[in-house]
Amino acid sequence: MPRWALAEHGSAQRHAPSRCSLPDRLSAPPVRALRPHFTATECPLRVFYPVQHPLQNFPNHPSLNRNRTDPLGVLSHTAPTNPCHTRPAVLTLEVSSLSLDDPQQEQGERPLLLLIGSSARRNREFILRSVTRRYRLWLLQPTEVSWEEPYLTGFTMVDNTDQDKLVAAALEVAAAHPVAGVFCYDEGLVWPAAFAAEALGVPGNSPAAIAACRDKATTRAALAAAEVPQPESSAVASLAEARVTAQRIGYPVVLKPRGLAGSMGVRRANTPGELADAYAAASAASYPNVPVYRDGVLVEEYVDGPEISVDSVFYQGVCTPLVVARKQVGFEPFFEEVGHLVDAADPLLTDDRLTTLLDRSHRALGFLNGVTHTEFRLTERGPVLLEVNARLGGDLIPYLGWLAGGVDSAMAAADVAAGREPEVDRSRRAVAAVRFLYPERDTEVVSVTVREDRVVPPIHTAFPMAADGARLRLPPRGYIARYGCVIAVADSGHEAQAALVDAADIVRLDGRPLGTDGVHLGMDGVMDGAQLGMDGGIDRAQP
């Protein structure tokens, strides 16, 4: 029988395993895919256990692919979301955390990391798949465990956006288990995660350093003091202030939300006549758990040139660039991110001027340990820094880096979180590119289908990003309104990009046009894996 360790919570008493009346079915020798699905709350604990063996019918279940070389794994687009087909057994134990030691699984001396939030499966599962080769993970989030279960040692249900509740939950886990670090890659959670790391005394950056990255106005002030090249910028609280600032800076200008990322709400105004619409877009955009500021919109100088992002790891203040992604944007005058290209041999990875700017900017922000996603424009006067995000890059950029060069950004982030110097392995020299598919107009999704016969080299992966019935609204009525994703891996950038020209023929959208009534800004128009069943993909084996 598995050993259940039940953590204390409030006035609840510690319960020995012998006092738990577990179902007889759980006394059978466990295997990895049969680990009980568990949740823990302040109300009676609910334990879910499998009623049939999942290995025979679902060979692509993530539990069975832990040793694959491709960290994203192979997930059939026909596989059900929950392959274990569970039914509940109820225990009346008032606890907040639950851990499971599986005697069939070699845990060894792998350090334990607290994982703050898990995000969308399709976009982030490769991170857990990679990190758990070296670390155990204890998840803290407000919802029940789902796809994450095969990768977890334990789980605490807690509001992880509330720093005080998160710190209390983290201390509770640390009282029972040695914790090596706090691991977080979610834009909305990196700030509360910093409080948890600080309270535990584990490696990490101060909450002030994370806040300096999150608040773009604070970022601008710190970088200006360090003389880091950046656009001229001012925070404003009204359209009237925006007009005065734009006139001083000179058109064209860019207006953006002060605390968001992913180009949400970012819009260029070429003339005074376009400023009102740009201000409306920037001031209305929002994202869960991201703070709203009084001077909530930045008016910035527009700098021209190709846009790139750099995922870098910092260990004791030393910067190592990991992945350079060449960004593709669309929907002018917005800056919607429609694709990225990663070349393992990109010369910017070893560009001294770029590395120096990364080093100076992060020292100015007080960010000395961790992984960041920093965006630049390559202008005639050199790289100009646009923003610093205190997390791994989104849009599968770390995965593209692994496909192209063998660089494991996720493991580097976990290593630094545990206080370990990261090992950067560049074992391949290829190019990986992703194309995100958008409808031509605001659309209600009827269905999204992947043509399996078209998922052949150099196409590596193709999957839907919108569920049936989803409403996809284009900027400014919505953002990140994607219905599909296609990844290509090739020997050259030209070959990878050429393979993606017909991406819309690989992932096909059947939908009906939406009217303009009932339009909402912010998250209503954002589609991501948290809103969808992200199992709907077809992945080819790693090239």
SVG drawing of the C-alpha trace seen along z (x, -y; Angstrom):
<svg xmlns="http://www.w3.org/2000/svg" viewBox="-25 -68 56 74">
<polyline fill="none" stroke="black" stroke-width="0.4" points="0.0,0.0 1.3,-3.5 2.4,-5.5 0.2,-8.6 1.7,-11.5 -1.0,-14.0 0.3,-17.4 -1.1,-19.4 -3.5,-22.3 -4.8,-24.6 -6.3,-22.5 -6.2,-19.3 -4.2,-16.5 -1.5,-14.5 -3.0,-11.2 -0.9,-8.1 -1.3,-6.0 -2.9,-3.1 -5.8,-5.4 -6.7,-6.0 -9.4,-3.7 -8.2,-3.5 -10.1,-1.3 -8.8,2.3 -8.2,1.6 -5.4,-0.7 -3.5,2.1 -2.4,3.7 1.2,3.0 1.1,-0.5 2.5,-1.4 3.2,-5.0 0.1,-5.4 -2.0,-4.0 -1.0,-6.6 -4.2,-7.9 -5.4,-11.2 -5.6,-13.4 -6.9,-16.7 -6.6,-18.4 -8.7,-21.2 -9.7,-22.5 -12.9,-20.5 -12.9,-16.7 -10.2,-15.1 -11.3,-13.4 -9.1,-10.7 -9.7,-9.4 -8.4,-6.0 -8.3,-4.2 -10.9,-1.6 -9.2,-0.1 -5.7,0.3 -4.9,-2.6 -1.7,-1.2 -3.3,1.2 -5.5,-1.3 -3.6,-4.5 0.1,-3.9 0.6,-7.6 -0.3,-8.7 2.4,-11.1 3.3,-8.8 4.6,-6.3 6.9,-8.7 9.1,-10.0 12.3,-8.7 11.5,-10.0 14.0,-12.4 11.2,-14.8 10.1,-16.6 6.7,-17.6 5.9,-13.9 3.5,-12.2 -0.2,-12.8 -2.7,-11.4 -5.4,-13.8 -8.0,-11.2 -6.9,-10.4 -9.4,-11.4 -8.4,-14.1 -8.5,-11.7 -7.3,-8.3 -7.7,-6.8 -11.5,-6.9 -11.6,-7.5 -14.4,-7.3 -14.3,-8.9 -13.7,-7.4 -14.3,-9.8 -12.2,-10.2 -13.2,-12.6 -9.8,-14.0 -9.5,-17.8 -6.0,-18.4 -4.7,-20.8 -1.8,-18.9 -1.2,-15.4 1.9,-13.6 2.4,-10.2 5.5,-8.0 5.3,-5.3 7.5,-2.3 7.7,-1.4 9.2,-4.8 12.8,-5.6 12.8,-9.0 16.5,-8.8 17.8,-12.0 16.1,-14.3 15.6,-17.7 12.0,-19.0 10.8,-22.2 7.6,-24.0 5.8,-24.6 3.6,-27.7 0.9,-27.1 1.0,-24.8 -0.7,-26.7 -1.9,-25.1 -1.0,-21.5 0.0,-21.8 2.1,-24.9 3.8,-23.9 3.8,-20.1 7.3,-19.9 8.6,-21.9 7.4,-19.4 8.5,-16.5 12.0,-17.9 12.3,-19.1 11.1,-15.9 14.1,-14.1 16.2,-15.8 13.7,-17.3 10.5,-16.3 7.6,-18.8 5.0,-19.8 2.3,-21.9 0.5,-24.8 -2.6,-26.1 -6.2,-26.9 -7.7,-24.1 -7.6,-20.4 -4.8,-18.4 -5.5,-17.2 -2.9,-16.7 0.0,-17.5 -0.6,-14.4 2.0,-12.1 4.8,-14.6 4.0,-15.4 5.2,-14.3 2.6,-16.3 -0.1,-19.0 -1.6,-21.8 -4.8,-23.5 -4.3,-27.2 -5.0,-30.6 -1.5,-31.1 -2.3,-34.7 -2.5,-35.7 1.1,-36.0 0.2,-35.5 -1.8,-32.3 0.9,-31.1 3.7,-31.7 1.7,-29.9 1.1,-26.9 4.8,-26.8 5.9,-26.9 3.6,-24.0 5.1,-21.9 8.6,-22.9 7.9,-21.8 7.4,-18.3 9.7,-18.0 13.1,-19.7 12.4,-22.2 15.3,-23.1 13.6,-26.0 10.5,-27.7 9.8,-27.2 7.4,-29.4 6.9,-30.2 3.5,-31.9 3.4,-35.6 0.7,-36.2 2.3,-34.3 6.0,-35.1 5.5,-38.0 3.8,-35.9 6.2,-33.1 9.1,-35.5 7.5,-36.0 7.4,-32.2 11.0,-31.8 12.0,-34.7 10.0,-33.2 11.7,-29.8 15.2,-31.2 15.8,-29.4 17.5,-30.9 15.6,-33.4 15.1,-37.1 13.5,-39.6 9.8,-40.5 11.1,-44.0 13.2,-42.7 10.3,-40.8 8.0,-43.8 10.6,-45.9 10.3,-43.6 6.5,-43.3 5.9,-47.1 7.1,-48.5 7.3,-52.1 9.7,-50.9 11.7,-48.9 12.1,-52.0 13.3,-54.1 15.8,-51.5 17.2,-51.0 17.4,-54.8 19.6,-55.1 21.8,-52.3 22.0,-54.0 20.5,-50.9 19.2,-51.8 15.4,-51.9 12.5,-53.9 11.6,-57.2 8.6,-56.4 6.1,-58.0 3.2,-56.5 -0.1,-58.3 -3.5,-58.1 -5.7,-59.7 -6.1,-60.3 -5.4,-64.0 -2.0,-63.1 -1.4,-60.7 -1.9,-63.5 0.6,-65.8 3.2,-63.0 2.8,-61.8 3.2,-65.4 6.4,-65.7 7.9,-62.4 6.8,-62.7 4.8,-60.5 4.6,-57.6 4.2,-56.4 3.4,-53.0 0.8,-52.7 0.9,-49.7 -0.5,-48.4 1.9,-49.1 1.7,-45.6 1.0,-43.1 3.0,-40.9 2.5,-39.0 1.9,-42.2 -1.7,-42.4 -3.2,-45.8 -0.1,-47.2 -0.9,-49.5 1.0,-52.0 -0.5,-55.5 1.0,-57.1 -0.9,-60.4 -2.8,-62.3 -6.0,-61.1 -5.1,-57.5 -4.2,-58.1 -7.7,-57.8 -8.1,-54.3 -4.6,-53.3 -5.3,-54.6 -8.6,-52.7 -7.0,-49.5 -4.1,-49.8 -6.2,-50.9 -8.9,-48.2 -6.6,-45.1 -6.3,-43.0 -5.0,-39.6 -5.8,-37.6 -3.6,-38.2 -1.8,-41.1 -1.9,-44.4 -3.7,-47.4 -1.8,-50.7 -3.3,-54.2 -1.0,-55.5 -1.8,-52.3 -0.7,-53.1 2.8,-53.8 3.2,-56.1 6.5,-55.3 8.7,-56.3 8.3,-53.9 11.6,-52.2 11.7,-50.4 13.6,-47.2 13.2,-43.4 12.0,-42.3 13.7,-39.5 13.4,-37.8 16.2,-36.3 15.6,-33.7 18.6,-33.9 19.6,-32.2 21.3,-34.2 23.3,-32.4 24.9,-34.5 24.7,-37.5 26.3,-35.8 24.2,-35.9 24.1,-33.1 21.8,-33.6 19.9,-30.4 17.5,-31.0 17.1,-33.8 13.8,-33.9 13.0,-36.1 9.5,-37.3 6.8,-37.7 4.0,-40.1 0.7,-40.8 -2.5,-42.7 -1.0,-46.2 -1.2,-48.7 -1.2,-46.0 1.7,-43.8 0.0,-40.4 2.7,-37.6 1.9,-35.2 5.1,-33.2 8.8,-32.8 11.9,-31.3 14.8,-29.9 18.2,-29.1 20.6,-27.2 23.4,-29.0 22.0,-32.5 25.0,-34.9 23.2,-36.9 23.7,-34.1 27.4,-35.1 27.0,-38.8 29.0,-40.7 26.9,-43.9 23.7,-42.1 25.1,-40.1 26.4,-43.3 22.9,-44.9 21.4,-41.8 23.9,-42.0 23.5,-45.7 19.7,-45.7 19.3,-42.8 21.8,-44.2 19.8,-47.5 16.6,-45.6 18.3,-43.5 17.6,-40.3 20.6,-38.0 19.3,-34.4 16.7,-32.9 15.5,-32.9 14.1,-35.8 12.4,-36.5 13.8,-39.9 12.6,-41.6 14.6,-43.9 14.3,-45.8 17.3,-45.6 17.7,-49.2 20.2,-51.1 21.7,-52.4 21.9,-48.9 19.7,-46.7 17.0,-48.7 15.4,-47.0 11.6,-46.8 10.8,-44.8 12.0,-42.2 9.8,-39.4 10.9,-37.4 10.0,-34.0 10.5,-31.5 9.3,-32.7 5.8,-31.7 4.6,-30.7 6.6,-27.4 9.8,-29.4 11.8,-27.2 10.5,-24.2 11.7,-25.6 15.1,-26.2 15.2,-22.5 14.2,-21.3 16.7,-23.6 19.7,-23.3 19.1,-20.8 19.1,-23.7 16.9,-22.8 15.8,-26.2 13.3,-24.6 16.0,-22.6 18.2,-25.6 15.4,-27.5 14.9,-24.7 18.6,-24.4 18.9,-28.0 15.8,-27.8 17.4,-25.0 20.7,-27.0 22.5,-24.8 24.7,-26.2 22.9,-25.4 24.4,-23.2 23.8,-24.4 24.0,-21.7 23.9,-22.8 23.8,-19.4 22.1,-20.2 22.3,-22.8 18.9,-23.1 16.2,-25.7 12.7,-25.5 9.8,-27.8 6.2,-28.1 3.2,-29.6 0.1,-30.4 -3.1,-30.4 -5.8,-33.1 -9.2,-33.4 -9.7,-36.0 -12.5,-37.6 -14.1,-37.3 -15.3,-33.7 -17.2,-31.2 -15.4,-27.8 -17.5,-24.9 -14.5,-22.6 -10.7,-22.5 -9.1,-19.5 -5.6,-18.4 -4.7,-16.7 -2.5,-13.9 -1.3,-13.2 0.3,-16.6 2.3,-16.2 5.5,-15.0 9.0,-16.4 9.9,-19.2 6.5,-19.7 7.2,-18.5 4.0,-19.2 0.4,-20.4 -2.4,-20.9 -5.7,-22.8 -5.7,-25.7 -9.4,-26.4 -12.3,-24.2 -15.6,-23.8 -17.8,-26.7 -14.9,-29.1 -15.3,-32.7 -12.2,-34.1 -12.1,-37.9 -9.3,-39.8 -7.6,-42.9 -8.8,-45.2 -11.8,-43.2 -9.7,-40.3 -6.1,-39.0 -4.2,-35.8 -7.3,-34.5 -5.5,-31.4 -7.2,-28.3 -4.1,-26.3 -0.4,-25.9 2.2,-24.3 5.9,-23.8 8.5,-23.0 12.1,-21.8 14.6,-22.1 18.3,-22.7 17.7,-26.3 15.4,-29.2 14.3,-29.4 13.3,-25.7 11.4,-26.0 9.5,-29.1 8.7,-27.6 7.2,-24.6 4.8,-26.8 3.4,-28.7 0.6,-26.2 0.1,-25.9 -3.6,-26.8 -4.1,-23.8 -2.6,-21.5 -4.8,-22.8 -8.2,-23.7 -10.9,-25.9 -14.6,-25.5 -16.4,-28.4 -19.2,-31.0 -18.7,-34.8 -19.4,-36.6 -21.3,-39.9 -20.0,-43.0 -22.5,-42.8 -21.4,-41.7 -17.8,-42.6 -15.5,-42.4 -11.8,-43.3 -9.2,-41.5 -9.4,-37.8 -12.7,-37.2 -10.9,-37.3 -7.9,-35.3 -7.7,-31.6 -5.1,-29.4 -4.7,-26.0 -6.4,-26.7 -9.7,-27.2 -9.3,-24.2 -8.5,-20.6 -4.9,-20.9 -4.6,-17.1 -5.8,-17.7 -2.4,-17.6 -0.4,-15.4 3.3,-15.3 5.9,-13.6 8.8,-12.0 11.8,-14.2 13.9,-14.7"/>
</svg>
